[in-house]
């Protein structure tokens, strides 16, 4: 789809610590290998309020939103994951584990 749909950018970093990073790098590598010049961003959202801002989009310029728009237009952005403290990782994986457990219990008629 990336070759046929006119995307403005592709999110390749998000607010999830650890293993997702290898998939983000693989996506960027694949775009570069196929000479797809599209802006790469970090997601500004998160599924848990405490983690908003853990992924970031870097770009050059000092004209605020105009610099961001220009960088996106020319594919000159970089997505990056923020630093995760051990306590934040533990909280994240604890919440993900609980969500998975609730889902499994829900499938088998347990409490959700």
N, C-alpha and C positions, 0 to 999 in steps of 0.2 A: 504493500500500500504506500510505503514511503516514497516510491518512485512515481506514483500516479496521483496521489492526493496532495494538494499544496499545503503541507504543514508549515507553520511558522517556526516551530521548535519541537524538540523531542526531550522529554524528561528522562534523564539518565542517571539521576541521583535522587534518592528519596529518604524520608525520615524512618529508616529501618537499619539498625546496626548490623554489621557483619556480612553474612553470606550473600546478600543481594548485590554487593559491590562487584562481584565477578561477572554478574549478568549485565550490570551497567557498563562495565568496561568492554564486554563482548559486543554490546549494541553499538558503542562508539567505534570500536575497531571495524565492525562490519560496514558501518556507514562510510568510514574513511576508505576501506578497501574497495568499495563500490563507487567512490568519488561522489558521494552525496554530501554536499556542503549545506548543512542545516545547523541551526543553532542548537546547542545542547544545554539543557537547564537542570537545575536542582529544584525539586518540588518544594513549594512553600507551604503545603498543607501537611497534615499528619492526622492519624486516626486517634491519637491521644494528645490532649491539649499541651501537656508538658513537653512534647517533642516538636512543636511548631518551631520552625527555624533551624532544625538540625540539618536540613539539606539547603544548599545555597546556590545562587547563580552569580558568577563573577563576570564582570565586564569592565572595559576601560571607559574612561571619560569622567567628567565632573559636571555634566549638565543634567543630572538626575534621570528622569524618565526618558528624556530625549536621547541620552547616551545609551540607555537600555534598549530603546526601540531601534536605534541605529545598529547596535551590536547584534540584536536578534535578526534584523533584516539581512545582515551580511554574514551571519553564521559565526560571529566572533564572541561567543559566550562559552563559559565553562561551568558545568555543574559539579558540585563537590559536597561530600558528606561532612558534617560538622563533627567535632570531637565528642565522643561518648564516654562519660565517666562510668566506672564499673557499676555504681549504684543505679545509673540510668539504664544500662543494659539489663541488669537484673529485673528492674521494674518492667521494662519492655517485654522481656521474655516471660515473665510471670503473667502479665496481662494476656499475651498471645496464648500461652499454655491454658489459661482459664477459659479463653474463648473457644479453643479447640475442644477442650473437655466438655463445655456446655453444648457444643455442636454435636459431639458424639453421643452424649446422653440424650439429647433431643431426638436423635434418629431412632434410639431404642426405647423411646417412651419414658425416659427418665425426666427428672426435673430440669428445667432450663433457666 
